[in-house]
Amino acid sequence: MIPQYLNAHQTRDHEPTDYENLLADGIEKAFAAGLSELPNICAMLNEDCVPAPNGMPWTPALFEQEMKRLGA
């Protein structure tokens, strides 16, 4: 029997872009600060100048849309 193992990037089809890394860092920072509500996470992303699509400020609706796009 072949031993099983976890490949943390097995579903990734490309290396993360600079934008994706910056966004991930911003989300991780928000979680580390104890934020869990989407409006608060969006506020922190805006405060930290994490770029949003089309230069718009982060909103919960835009965040959800972008997460769906990135997860597609």
N, CA, C and O atoms as a CHARMM CRD file, in Angstrom:
* protein
*
  288
    1    1 MET  N      0.83600  -1.17700   0.00000 PROA 1      0.00000
    2    1 MET  CA     0.00000   0.00000   0.00000 PROA 1      0.00000
    3    1 MET  C      0.88700   1.24800   0.00000 PROA 1      0.00000
    4    1 MET  O      1.87800   1.31900   0.72600 PROA 1      0.00000
    5    2 ILE  N      0.51800   2.21600  -0.81500 PROA 2      0.00000
    6    2 ILE  CA     1.26600   3.46700  -0.89400 PROA 2      0.00000
    7    2 ILE  C      0.89700   4.33600   0.31100 PROA 2      0.00000
    8    2 ILE  O     -0.28500   4.56400   0.56900 PROA 2      0.00000
    9    3 PRO  N      1.90100   4.82300   1.05100 PROA 3      0.00000
   10    3 PRO  CA     1.57900   5.67900   2.19100 PROA 3      0.00000
   11    3 PRO  C      0.93400   6.99200   1.72700 PROA 3      0.00000
   12    3 PRO  O      1.31100   7.55600   0.70000 PROA 3      0.00000
   13    4 GLN  N     -0.02700   7.45400   2.49300 PROA 4      0.00000
   14    4 GLN  CA    -0.69200   8.70900   2.15600 PROA 4      0.00000
   15    4 GLN  C      0.08700   9.87900   2.73300 PROA 4      0.00000
   16    4 GLN  O      0.76700   9.75000   3.75000 PROA 4      0.00000
   17    5 TYR  N     -0.02300  11.00600   2.07600 PROA 5      0.00000
   18    5 TYR  CA     0.64100  12.20900   2.54900 PROA 5      0.00000
   19    5 TYR  C     -0.20100  13.41200   2.12500 PROA 5      0.00000
   20    5 TYR  O     -1.04700  13.31400   1.23700 PROA 5      0.00000
   21    6 LEU  N      0.04500  14.52200   2.76300 PROA 6      0.00000
   22    6 LEU  CA    -0.66000  15.75800   2.45000 PROA 6      0.00000
   23    6 LEU  C      0.25400  16.66000   1.65300 PROA 6      0.00000
   24    6 LEU  O      1.35600  16.98800   2.09300 PROA 6      0.00000
   25    7 ASN  N     -0.19700  17.05500   0.49900 PROA 7      0.00000
   26    7 ASN  CA     0.49900  18.05500  -0.29500 PROA 7      0.00000
   27    7 ASN  C     -0.32700  19.33200  -0.16400 PROA 7      0.00000
   28    7 ASN  O     -1.40300  19.43800  -0.75200 PROA 7      0.00000
   29    8 ALA  N      0.16200  20.27900   0.58600 PROA 8      0.00000
   30    8 ALA  CA    -0.62600  21.48200   0.90900 PROA 8      0.00000
   31    8 ALA  C     -1.03200  22.28000  -0.32600 PROA 8      0.00000
   32    8 ALA  O     -1.98200  23.05900  -0.26000 PROA 8      0.00000
   33    9 HSD  N     -0.35000  22.11100  -1.43100 PROA 9      0.00000
   34    9 HSD  CA    -0.65000  22.89000  -2.63200 PROA 9      0.00000
   35    9 HSD  C     -1.17000  22.01600  -3.77200 PROA 9      0.00000
   36    9 HSD  O     -0.99400  22.35100  -4.94300 PROA 9      0.00000
   37   10 GLN  N     -1.80500  20.90900  -3.43300 PROA 10     0.00000
   38   10 GLN  CA    -2.20300  19.96300  -4.46700 PROA 10     0.00000
   39   10 GLN  C     -3.29600  20.48600  -5.38400 PROA 10     0.00000
   40   10 GLN  O     -3.44000  19.98700  -6.50100 PROA 10     0.00000
   41   11 THR  N     -4.07300  21.47700  -4.95000 PROA 11     0.00000
   42   11 THR  CA    -5.12200  21.99700  -5.81700 PROA 11     0.00000
   43   11 THR  C     -4.70500  23.27800  -6.51600 PROA 11     0.00000
   44   11 THR  O     -5.47700  23.83100  -7.30000 PROA 11     0.00000
   45   12 ARG  N     -3.52100  23.75200  -6.25200 PROA 12     0.00000
   46   12 ARG  CA    -3.04100  25.00400  -6.84100 PROA 12     0.00000
   47   12 ARG  C     -2.54500  24.74100  -8.25900 PROA 12     0.00000
   48   12 ARG  O     -1.78800  23.80100  -8.50000 PROA 12     0.00000
   49   13 ASP  N     -2.98200  25.58200  -9.19400 PROA 13     0.00000
   50   13 ASP  CA    -2.54200  25.39400 -10.58000 PROA 13     0.00000
   51   13 ASP  C     -1.48600  26.41400 -11.00500 PROA 13     0.00000
   52   13 ASP  O     -1.01600  26.37900 -12.14200 PROA 13     0.00000
   53   14 HSD  N     -1.10800  27.32700 -10.09500 PROA 14     0.00000
   54   14 HSD  CA    -0.05500  28.29500 -10.37100 PROA 14     0.00000
   55   14 HSD  C      0.46200  28.87200  -9.05700 PROA 14     0.00000
   56   14 HSD  O     -0.20700  28.79500  -8.02600 PROA 14     0.00000
   57   15 GLU  N      1.63800  29.44000  -9.10600 PROA 15     0.00000
   58   15 GLU  CA     2.16900  30.12700  -7.93300 PROA 15     0.00000
   59   15 GLU  C      1.30000  31.34600  -7.65400 PROA 15     0.00000
   60   15 GLU  O      0.79300  31.96300  -8.59100 PROA 15     0.00000
   61   16 PRO  N      1.11600  31.70500  -6.38700 PROA 16     0.00000
   62   16 PRO  CA     0.32000  32.90100  -6.08900 PROA 16     0.00000
   63   16 PRO  C      0.97000  34.14500  -6.69500 PROA 16     0.00000
   64   16 PRO  O      2.19300  34.28000  -6.72200 PROA 16     0.00000
   65   17 THR  N      0.12900  35.03700  -7.17200 PROA 17     0.00000
   66   17 THR  CA     0.62500  36.30000  -7.71100 PROA 17     0.00000
   67   17 THR  C      0.99100  37.22400  -6.55300 PROA 17     0.00000
   68   17 THR  O      0.65600  36.94700  -5.40200 PROA 17     0.00000
   69   18 ASP  N      1.67600  38.31900  -6.86200 PROA 18     0.00000
   70   18 ASP  CA     1.99400  39.30500  -5.82700 PROA 18     0.00000
   71   18 ASP  C      0.71000  39.82400  -5.17800 PROA 18     0.00000
   72   18 ASP  O      0.65100  40.00200  -3.96200 PROA 18     0.00000
   73   19 TYR  N     -0.31300  40.06500  -5.99500 PROA 19     0.00000
   74   19 TYR  CA    -1.60200  40.53100  -5.47900 PROA 19     0.00000
   75   19 TYR  C     -2.20900  39.50900  -4.51500 PROA 19     0.00000
   76   19 TYR  O     -2.67500  39.87600  -3.43700 PROA 19     0.00000
   77   20 GLU  N     -2.20700  38.24500  -4.89400 PROA 20     0.00000
   78   20 GLU  CA    -2.77200  37.20500  -4.04000 PROA 20     0.00000
   79   20 GLU  C     -2.00100  37.08900  -2.72000 PROA 20     0.00000
   80   20 GLU  O     -2.60100  36.89500  -1.66200 PROA 20     0.00000
   81   21 ASN  N     -0.68000  37.20800  -2.78500 PROA 21     0.00000
   82   21 ASN  CA     0.12800  37.16100  -1.56500 PROA 21     0.00000
   83   21 ASN  C     -0.15600  38.36000  -0.66600 PROA 21     0.00000
   84   21 ASN  O     -0.25900  38.21000   0.55200 PROA 21     0.00000
   85   22 LEU  N     -0.28300  39.54100  -1.25200 PROA 22     0.00000
   86   22 LEU  CA    -0.57200  40.74600  -0.47700 PROA 22     0.00000
   87   22 LEU  C     -1.94300  40.64300   0.18800 PROA 22     0.00000
   88   22 LEU  O     -2.10200  40.99800   1.35600 PROA 22     0.00000
   89   23 LEU  N     -2.91700  40.16300  -0.55200 PROA 23     0.00000
   90   23 LEU  CA    -4.25800  39.98600  -0.00200 PROA 23     0.00000
   91   23 LEU  C     -4.24800  38.94600   1.11500 PROA 23     0.00000
   92   23 LEU  O     -4.85800  39.15600   2.16400 PROA 23     0.00000
   93   24 ALA  N     -3.56700  37.84000   0.90100 PROA 24     0.00000
   94   24 ALA  CA    -3.47600  36.80400   1.93700 PROA 24     0.00000
   95   24 ALA  C     -2.80600  37.34300   3.19000 PROA 24     0.00000
   96   24 ALA  O     -3.24500  37.05300   4.30300 PROA 24     0.00000
   97   25 ASP  N     -1.74700  38.12700   3.01800 PROA 25     0.00000
   98   25 ASP  CA    -1.07500  38.71600   4.17500 PROA 25     0.00000
   99   25 ASP  C     -2.02900  39.63500   4.94300 PROA 25     0.00000
  100   25 ASP  O     -2.04400  39.63200   6.17400 PROA 25     0.00000
  101   26 GLY  N     -2.82500  40.42100   4.21200 PROA 26     0.00000
  102   26 GLY  CA    -3.78100  41.31400   4.86100 PROA 26     0.00000
  103   26 GLY  C     -4.84900  40.55900   5.62500 PROA 26     0.00000
  104   26 GLY  O     -5.22800  40.95600   6.72700 PROA 26     0.00000
  105   27 ILE  N     -5.33600  39.47500   5.05000 PROA 27     0.00000
  106   27 ILE  CA    -6.35700  38.66000   5.71900 PROA 27     0.00000
  107   27 ILE  C     -5.76300  37.99500   6.95800 PROA 27     0.00000
  108   27 ILE  O     -6.39300  37.96800   8.01500 PROA 27     0.00000
  109   28 GLU  N     -4.55300  37.45900   6.82700 PROA 28     0.00000
  110   28 GLU  CA    -3.89200  36.83200   7.97600 PROA 28     0.00000
  111   28 GLU  C     -3.66500  37.84000   9.09600 PROA 28     0.00000
  112   28 GLU  O     -3.82700  37.50800  10.27000 PROA 28     0.00000
  113   29 LYS  N     -3.29200  39.06700   8.74300 PROA 29     0.00000
  114   29 LYS  CA    -3.07500  40.11300   9.74200 PROA 29     0.00000
  115   29 LYS  C     -4.38500  40.41800  10.47600 PROA 29     0.00000
  116   29 LYS  O     -4.39500  40.59700  11.69400 PROA 29     0.00000
  117   30 ALA  N     -5.48300  40.47500   9.72500 PROA 30     0.00000
  118   30 ALA  CA    -6.78700  40.74600  10.33800 PROA 30     0.00000
  119   30 ALA  C     -7.15800  39.62300  11.30900 PROA 30     0.00000
  120   30 ALA  O     -7.62100  39.89400  12.41700 PROA 30     0.00000
  121   31 PHE  N     -6.96300  38.38000  10.90700 PROA 31     0.00000
  122   31 PHE  CA    -7.26300  37.25300  11.79000 PROA 31     0.00000
  123   31 PHE  C     -6.36700  37.28500  13.02900 PROA 31     0.00000
  124   31 PHE  O     -6.82800  37.02200  14.14000 PROA 31     0.00000
  125   32 ALA  N     -5.08100  37.60800  12.83500 PROA 32     0.00000
  126   32 ALA  CA    -4.15300  37.66800  13.96400 PROA 32     0.00000
  127   32 ALA  C     -4.54500  38.76000  14.95300 PROA 32     0.00000
  128   32 ALA  O     -4.25300  38.65800  16.14500 PROA 32     0.00000
  129   33 ALA  N     -5.20900  39.80800  14.45600 PROA 33     0.00000
  130   33 ALA  CA    -5.67400  40.89900  15.31900 PROA 33     0.00000
  131   33 ALA  C     -6.98700  40.54100  16.00600 PROA 33     0.00000
  132   33 ALA  O     -7.53400  41.34000  16.76700 PROA 33     0.00000
  133   34 GLY  N     -7.49000  39.34100  15.73800 PROA 34     0.00000
  134   34 GLY  CA    -8.71500  38.89000  16.37900 PROA 34     0.00000
  135   34 GLY  C     -9.98600  39.25800  15.63900 PROA 34     0.00000
  136   34 GLY  O    -11.08600  39.08300  16.16200 PROA 34     0.00000
  137   35 LEU  N     -9.84100  39.76400  14.42600 PROA 35     0.00000
  138   35 LEU  CA   -11.02000  40.12800  13.63800 PROA 35     0.00000
  139   35 LEU  C    -11.59800  38.89300  12.97800 PROA 35     0.00000
  140   35 LEU  O    -10.86400  38.05300  12.45700 PROA 35     0.00000
  141   36 SER  N    -12.91400  38.78600  13.00100 PROA 36     0.00000
  142   36 SER  CA   -13.56100  37.65500  12.33700 PROA 36     0.00000
  143   36 SER  C    -14.80200  38.07500  11.57200 PROA 36     0.00000
  144   36 SER  O    -15.31900  37.30600  10.76200 PROA 36     0.00000
  145   37 GLU  N    -15.28200  39.27100  11.81200 PROA 37     0.00000
  146   37 GLU  CA   -16.45700  39.77000  11.09400 PROA 37     0.00000
  147   37 GLU  C    -15.99700  40.44600   9.80600 PROA 37     0.00000
  148   37 GLU  O    -15.04900  41.23100   9.80600 PROA 37     0.00000
  149   38 LEU  N    -16.67600  40.13200   8.72100 PROA 38     0.00000
  150   38 LEU  CA   -16.25100  40.60500   7.40500 PROA 38     0.00000
  151   38 LEU  C    -16.14400  42.12400   7.30700 PROA 38     0.00000
  152   38 LEU  O    -15.16900  42.60800   6.73300 PROA 38     0.00000
  153   39 PRO  N    -17.09300  42.90600   7.83400 PROA 39     0.00000
  154   39 PRO  CA   -16.92500  44.36300   7.74700 PROA 39     0.00000
  155   39 PRO  C    -15.62800  44.85100   8.41100 PROA 39     0.00000
  156   39 PRO  O    -14.98600  45.78000   7.92200 PROA 39     0.00000
  157   40 ASN  N    -15.24900  44.21400   9.53000 PROA 40     0.00000
  158   40 ASN  CA   -14.01600  44.60900  10.21700 PROA 40     0.00000
  159   40 ASN  C    -12.77600  44.20100   9.43500 PROA 40     0.00000
  160   40 ASN  O    -11.78600  44.93300   9.40000 PROA 40     0.00000
  161   41 ILE  N    -12.83300  43.03500   8.81000 PROA 41     0.00000
  162   41 ILE  CA   -11.71000  42.58700   7.97800 PROA 41     0.00000
  163   41 ILE  C    -11.53900  43.53300   6.79700 PROA 41     0.00000
  164   41 ILE  O    -10.41800  43.91500   6.46100 PROA 41     0.00000
  165   42 CYS  N    -12.64500  43.91000   6.17000 PROA 42     0.00000
  166   42 CYS  CA   -12.58400  44.84300   5.04000 PROA 42     0.00000
  167   42 CYS  C    -12.02900  46.19400   5.47000 PROA 42     0.00000
  168   42 CYS  O    -11.24800  46.80900   4.74300 PROA 42     0.00000
  169   43 ALA  N    -12.43300  46.65600   6.65500 PROA 43     0.00000
  170   43 ALA  CA   -11.92900  47.93300   7.15800 PROA 43     0.00000
  171   43 ALA  C    -10.41200  47.87300   7.33600 PROA 43     0.00000
  172   43 ALA  O     -9.71000  48.82900   7.00500 PROA 43     0.00000
  173   44 MET  N     -9.90300  46.75600   7.85700 PROA 44     0.00000
  174   44 MET  CA    -8.45600  46.63200   8.05100 PROA 44     0.00000
  175   44 MET  C     -7.73600  46.57100   6.70200 PROA 44     0.00000
  176   44 MET  O     -6.67400  47.17300   6.54300 PROA 44     0.00000
  177   45 LEU  N     -8.29900  45.85600   5.73700 PROA 45     0.00000
  178   45 LEU  CA    -7.68800  45.80800   4.40200 PROA 45     0.00000
  179   45 LEU  C     -7.60000  47.21200   3.81500 PROA 45     0.00000
  180   45 LEU  O     -6.59100  47.57300   3.20800 PROA 45     0.00000
  181   46 ASN  N     -8.65300  48.00200   3.99600 PROA 46     0.00000
  182   46 ASN  CA    -8.64700  49.38300   3.50300 PROA 46     0.00000
  183   46 ASN  C     -7.63100  50.23700   4.25300 PROA 46     0.00000
  184   46 ASN  O     -6.90900  51.02000   3.63700 PROA 46     0.00000
  185   47 GLU  N     -7.56900  50.09500   5.57400 PROA 47     0.00000
  186   47 GLU  CA    -6.61300  50.86100   6.38600 PROA 47     0.00000
  187   47 GLU  C     -5.17100  50.54300   5.99700 PROA 47     0.00000
  188   47 GLU  O     -4.30900  51.42200   5.99300 PROA 47     0.00000
  189   48 ASP  N     -4.92300  49.27200   5.66900 PROA 48     0.00000
  190   48 ASP  CA    -3.57400  48.83600   5.30400 PROA 48     0.00000
  191   48 ASP  C     -3.27800  49.02200   3.82000 PROA 48     0.00000
  192   48 ASP  O     -2.22500  48.60700   3.33400 PROA 48     0.00000
  193   49 CYS  N     -4.20500  49.64300   3.10500 PROA 49     0.00000
  194   49 CYS  CA    -4.03300  49.93600   1.66900 PROA 49     0.00000
  195   49 CYS  C     -3.79100  48.67900   0.83700 PROA 49     0.00000
  196   49 CYS  O     -3.01300  48.69700  -0.11700 PROA 49     0.00000
  197   50 VAL  N     -4.46200  47.59000   1.20400 PROA 50     0.00000
  198   50 VAL  CA    -4.40600  46.37600   0.38100 PROA 50     0.00000
  199   50 VAL  C     -5.28600  46.64200  -0.83900 PROA 50     0.00000
  200   50 VAL  O     -6.47600  46.92200  -0.68900 PROA 50     0.00000
  201   51 PRO  N     -4.72300  46.55800  -2.03500 PROA 51     0.00000
  202   51 PRO  CA    -5.50500  46.92000  -3.21100 PROA 51     0.00000
  203   51 PRO  C     -6.68100  45.98000  -3.45200 PROA 51     0.00000
  204   51 PRO  O     -6.57400  44.76300  -3.29800 PROA 51     0.00000
  205   52 ALA  N     -7.79000  46.57200  -3.82800 PROA 52     0.00000
  206   52 ALA  CA    -8.99000  45.81900  -4.19300 PROA 52     0.00000
  207   52 ALA  C     -9.17900  45.92900  -5.70300 PROA 52     0.00000
  208   52 ALA  O     -8.60000  46.81300  -6.33500 PROA 52     0.00000
  209   53 PRO  N     -9.97200  45.05600  -6.27800 PROA 53     0.00000
  210   53 PRO  CA   -10.20800  45.12500  -7.71600 PROA 53     0.00000
  211   53 PRO  C    -10.70700  46.50800  -8.14700 PROA 53     0.00000
  212   53 PRO  O    -11.54200  47.12000  -7.48200 PROA 53     0.00000
  213   54 ASN  N    -10.18400  46.97400  -9.25500 PROA 54     0.00000
  214   54 ASN  CA   -10.57300  48.25000  -9.86000 PROA 54     0.00000
  215   54 ASN  C    -10.32300  49.44100  -8.95200 PROA 54     0.00000
  216   54 ASN  O    -10.91500  50.50100  -9.15600 PROA 54     0.00000
  217   55 GLY  N     -9.45800  49.29200  -7.95100 PROA 55     0.00000
  218   55 GLY  CA    -9.13000  50.40400  -7.07500 PROA 55     0.00000
  219   55 GLY  C    -10.25000  50.82800  -6.14800 PROA 55     0.00000
  220   55 GLY  O    -10.18400  51.89500  -5.53700 PROA 55     0.00000
  221   56 MET  N    -11.27400  50.00500  -6.04000 PROA 56     0.00000
  222   56 MET  CA   -12.39900  50.31900  -5.16800 PROA 56     0.00000
  223   56 MET  C    -12.03000  49.97900  -3.73100 PROA 56     0.00000
  224   56 MET  O    -11.16100  49.13700  -3.50800 PROA 56     0.00000
  225   57 PRO  N    -12.67800  50.62000  -2.73900 PROA 57     0.00000
  226   57 PRO  CA   -12.45200  50.20100  -1.36100 PROA 57     0.00000
  227   57 PRO  C    -13.08600  48.83100  -1.11000 PROA 57     0.00000
  228   57 PRO  O    -14.08600  48.46900  -1.73100 PROA 57     0.00000
  229   58 TRP  N    -12.48700  48.08800  -0.19400 PROA 58     0.00000
  230   58 TRP  CA   -13.03800  46.78000   0.15700 PROA 58     0.00000
  231   58 TRP  C    -14.37500  46.95000   0.86200 PROA 58     0.00000
  232   58 TRP  O    -14.52400  47.79000   1.75000 PROA 58     0.00000
  233   59 THR  N    -15.33600  46.14500   0.45500 PROA 59     0.00000
  234   59 THR  CA   -16.63700  46.03800   1.10900 PROA 59     0.00000
  235   59 THR  C    -16.90000  44.54200   1.27900 PROA 59     0.00000
  236   59 THR  O    -16.27600  43.72800   0.59800 PROA 59     0.00000
  237   60 PRO  N    -17.80800  44.17100   2.17000 PROA 60     0.00000
  238   60 PRO  CA   -18.11600  42.73900   2.29300 PROA 60     0.00000
  239   60 PRO  C    -18.54800  42.11400   0.96700 PROA 60     0.00000
  240   60 PRO  O    -18.13100  41.00000   0.64900 PROA 60     0.00000
  241   61 ALA  N    -19.36600  42.80300   0.19900 PROA 61     0.00000
  242   61 ALA  CA   -19.82800  42.24900  -1.08200 PROA 61     0.00000
  243   61 ALA  C    -18.66500  42.07400  -2.05300 PROA 61     0.00000
  244   61 ALA  O    -18.57500  41.05500  -2.73700 PROA 61     0.00000
  245   62 LEU  N    -17.77300  43.06500  -2.11700 PROA 62     0.00000
  246   62 LEU  CA   -16.62100  42.97400  -3.01400 PROA 62     0.00000
  247   62 LEU  C    -15.67400  41.87200  -2.54900 PROA 62     0.00000
  248   62 LEU  O    -15.12300  41.14300  -3.37400 PROA 62     0.00000
  249   63 PHE  N    -15.48200  41.74500  -1.24500 PROA 63     0.00000
  250   63 PHE  CA   -14.61800  40.69400  -0.70300 PROA 63     0.00000
  251   63 PHE  C    -15.15000  39.32100  -1.09100 PROA 63     0.00000
  252   63 PHE  O    -14.39600  38.46800  -1.55900 PROA 63     0.00000
  253   64 GLU  N    -16.44100  39.11000  -0.89700 PROA 64     0.00000
  254   64 GLU  CA   -17.04500  37.81500  -1.24800 PROA 64     0.00000
  255   64 GLU  C    -16.90400  37.53300  -2.74700 PROA 64     0.00000
  256   64 GLU  O    -16.60000  36.40900  -3.14600 PROA 64     0.00000
  257   65 GLN  N    -17.12400  38.54800  -3.56100 PROA 65     0.00000
  258   65 GLN  CA   -16.98800  38.40100  -5.01300 PROA 65     0.00000
  259   65 GLN  C    -15.55800  38.03000  -5.38200 PROA 65     0.00000
  260   65 GLN  O    -15.33900  37.15100  -6.21600 PROA 65     0.00000
  261   66 GLU  N    -14.58500  38.69300  -4.76900 PROA 66     0.00000
  262   66 GLU  CA   -13.18200  38.43200  -5.09800 PROA 66     0.00000
  263   66 GLU  C    -12.75200  37.04800  -4.60700 PROA 66     0.00000
  264   66 GLU  O    -11.98900  36.36700  -5.29200 PROA 66     0.00000
  265   67 MET  N    -13.22300  36.62500  -3.44600 PROA 67     0.00000
  266   67 MET  CA   -12.89800  35.28200  -2.95700 PROA 67     0.00000
  267   67 MET  C    -13.47700  34.22800  -3.89000 PROA 67     0.00000
  268   67 MET  O    -12.83900  33.20800  -4.15200 PROA 67     0.00000
  269   68 LYS  N    -14.67300  34.46900  -4.38600 PROA 68     0.00000
  270   68 LYS  CA   -15.27600  33.52500  -5.33700 PROA 68     0.00000
  271   68 LYS  C    -14.45500  33.47100  -6.62200 PROA 68     0.00000
  272   68 LYS  O    -14.21500  32.39300  -7.16500 PROA 68     0.00000
  273   69 ARG  N    -14.02400  34.64400  -7.10700 PROA 69     0.00000
  274   69 ARG  CA   -13.23100  34.69400  -8.34400 PROA 69     0.00000
  275   69 ARG  C    -11.89900  33.97100  -8.14700 PROA 69     0.00000
  276   69 ARG  O    -11.48700  33.17900  -8.99400 PROA 69     0.00000
  277   70 LEU  N    -11.23700  34.24300  -7.04400 PROA 70     0.00000
  278   70 LEU  CA    -9.92500  33.63300  -6.80600 PROA 70     0.00000
  279   70 LEU  C    -10.02300  32.13400  -6.55800 PROA 70     0.00000
  280   70 LEU  O     -9.08400  31.39200  -6.84600 PROA 70     0.00000
  281   71 GLY  N    -11.14700  31.69100  -6.02800 PROA 71     0.00000
  282   71 GLY  CA   -11.32200  30.27700  -5.75700 PROA 71     0.00000
  283   71 GLY  C    -11.82900  29.48000  -6.93400 PROA 71     0.00000
  284   71 GLY  O    -11.93500  28.25600  -6.85800 PROA 71     0.00000
  285   72 ALA  N    -12.14700  30.16600  -8.03400 PROA 72     0.00000
  286   72 ALA  CA   -12.72100  29.48300  -9.19900 PROA 72     0.00000
  287   72 ALA  C    -11.71300  28.59700  -9.87600 PROA 72     0.00000
  288   72 ALA  O    -12.03200  27.94900 -10.87300 PROA 72     0.00000
